[in-house]
Amino acid sequence: MQLTERHLAYWRALLKKTGLLLAIWFVVTFVVGYYAESLAFDFFGWPFAFWVGAQGALVVYVLIIAYYAKTMNQLDKEFGVAEAEED
């Protein structure tokens, strides 16, 4: 199968979105978690380190999933590879 310029453009857009979201995931999971203890301030009445570990990261993960699903559906429609919708 020969890859056309349209296939390559789709693949580049896919990798760009995925790379950005993985970078956000990495920062939230490792960087913020690692430095959260040194951020000694209260956030909504809780220590920031506790909030990041218990709530903040989970919220960001759900937002990443929702954004990925929405933008991938748009990207699929834009390049004509979307799944057929059933009524």
WOHU-V940247 format. One record per pair of residues at least 24 apart in sequence whose ideal C-beta (glycine too) atoms are under 10 Angstrom apart, sorted by sequence separation. I is the first residue (numbers start at 1). J is the second residue. D is the distance in whole Angstrom. If there is no record, write none. Layout:
BEGIN
I;J;D
I;J;D
END
This chain:
BEGIN
28;52;8
32;56;8
33;57;7
32;57;8
28;56;8
29;57;7
32;60;9
28;57;5
28;58;10
28;59;9
29;60;9
25;57;9
28;60;5
29;61;9
27;60;9
28;61;8
25;60;8
28;63;10
24;60;7
25;61;7
28;64;8
24;61;10
24;63;9
25;64;6
24;64;6
21;63;10
22;64;9
21;64;5
24;67;9
20;64;10
21;65;9
21;67;7
20;67;10
21;68;6
20;68;10
17;67;9
18;68;8
21;71;9
17;68;7
17;71;6
18;72;9
17;72;7
14;71;10
13;71;9
14;72;8
17;75;7
13;72;10
14;75;7
13;75;6
14;76;10
10;75;7
13;78;8
14;79;9
10;76;9
13;79;8
10;78;8
11;79;10
9;78;10
10;79;5
9;79;7
10;80;9
10;81;7
7;79;8
6;79;7
6;80;8
7;81;9
6;81;10
END
